[in-house]
Amino acid sequence: MITIKFLGKSFNLYSKYKTFNLYSSSSQQTKKMTKLKIGDDAPEFSSTDKDGNHVDLAQFKGKILVLYFYPKDNTPGCTAEACEFRDKYEEFVQAGASVVGVSSDSSESHQKFTSKYKLPFTLITDKKNEIAHKYGVGKELLFLPGRSTFIIDQNGKIACEYSSLFKATNHISEALKCINDLKTKQ
């Protein structure tokens, strides 16, 4: 076990199953995450948006869904990513895709973030990181929530996945490339 101290918190790194899992000193052990592969069924999810409305995967059946996970509302990288999705939103709509952002922030935080930056797409709350866990989005650099984008095709399959914590705005161009590839294959 290795203990890492950062911003006044202690984190313990355990080696298990030939992978590394990070546990906060105050939390219980988490389950081993499964990394999704292209062609896998997209895991079901259910949550609420900024207004408390129910959102789940079934609502997007027969449509392309861009499901993007980001660390935190109102941080520089996350704001740049959300605003880039906003600025390219019409391209996603014209391609027949819906965009949904996921973070552990509260509905109230999402409401303020959406209003401040005039975001036209849905943000959902994943307070316990259950959705992130189902999609294999874990901590990066041992403590930062991950940044990953999944393109789910009309059949509910993972068509593309892009992960980059520091190249936040690249997620948008990669998502559009994948969607255009899906459209040309139809």
N, C-alpha and C positions, 0 to 999 in steps of 0.2 A: 504494500500500500504506500502511495505517495500522497502527502498532504500539501496542498497549494493554498496560499493565502492571497486573496485579491480583494481590494476594496473592503477590508474589514471582515470578509467572510472566509471560512475555511472550507476547502473542497478536498474530498478524498478520491483518489484515482485507484480503482481496483482493476486487476486483470482477471478476466473471466471469459470462458468460451473463445479464447484467442482473439478477443476484441477488448476494447477499453470502454468502460462505462463510468460516468461521472456521477457521484452522489454528493449532495450537500450534506454537511455534517448533521443537519437537523432533519433530514428526510430519510425515508426508508429506501431500500434498494429498488431500483426500477427494473422493468422487464427488458430482456434483450430485444433490440429493434431489428426488424427485417427490412432489408433494402429492396425496394420495388425494382422490377425490371420492365423494360419496354415489352408491351403485350400482356402484362399482368392486369387482372381486374383491378379497377380503382377501388380502394377500400371505402365502404360506406362511411358517411359522416353526418352529423346532425348538430346544429348549433343555432345561435341567434345572431342577428345583425345589430346594427347600431340602434334600431328602433324596437328591438325585442322581438322581431319577426323570426319565425322558424325558417331555417335554411338547411336543406340536405341534398345529397348527391342525386336522389331520385328526381328532383325538380329540373335537372339538366339532361334528363334522358333524351337521346336523339339529337343532342346539341354538342358542340365542342365547348369544353370548359377549361379555362386557364385558372388553375388553383395555385396561388402563390403564397408562400409562407415567408414572413418577414419578422425581424426581431422586435421592433417597438415603434409605436406611433411617435411622430414628432422628433425623431432622431435624424441626423443629416442623411445617412444612406437610405433609410426607409422613406424619408420624405422625397428624396430624389427619385427613388424607384416608383413610388405612388404617383408622383407628378408626371413621370414619363409614361406610365400606364394611362393616366388621364389624357395626356397630350396625344397619345396614339389610340385612344379608346375607339374612335370612329372606325379605324382600320380593323379593330377586332370585331366590332359590330357588323361591318360590311362583310367580313369573312364568316359571319355566322357564329361567332364565339362570345361566350359570357366570361366575365372576369370576376373572380372572388379572391380577396385577400384574407389571410388568416394570421392572427397573432394572439398572444396571451393577454393583450390589453382588454380592458372592460368595454362594455357597450358605450358607456359615457365617454371614454377616451376616443373610441372610434367615431362617435358622433361629433366631437370637437374637431378631430383630425379631418374628417370628411368635409365638414363645414368650412374649416379654415382654408383648405386647399381645393375646394369644389370638386371633390372626387365623384365621378358619375357611376362608379361600380360599388359592389357590395363588399363590406368588410365584416368578417365574423369573428367571434370570440372563441378562443381555445384556452381558457384559464388554466386547465390542468394539463395542457399539452397532449391531450388524448388523440386529437386529430393528427398533430405533428408526429406522434409516436406511430400511428397506423401507417403513415406515409414514409416512415424512416427518417424523419427530419429531426436530428438531435442537436446537441450542443456542438459548436465549433470553437476552436481554440480553448477547449476545456470548459468554457463558461458562457459563451455568447449563444443565444438562440440561433438556430440555423436559418439560412436564406435559400430556399429552393422553390422552383417553379415546375409544376406538372401540367402537361397538356393531356386532357382526357378526351378521347375521341367520342363520336356519336354512339359507339357501342359500349361505352363505359370502360374502355381499356386505356392503360397508360401508353400514350403515343410518343411522348418526349419528356425528358426531365433535365433540368438545368440547375446546377448549384454553384453559387459563388457568393461568398459573404461580402467581399470587397468590391466586386464589379456589379453593383446593384442595378444599374440601368441596362446592363447587357441582357438581363432577363427578358426585357420587352422585345428586343430585336430577335433573340433566340426563339421566343414564343411565336412571334409572327412568321418566322422562317418555317417552323414546324407546322403551323396552321396552313400556310401556303402549300407545303408539301402534301399535307393531308388532302387539301382541295384538289391538287393536280392528280392524285391517285384515285379520285372518285370517278 
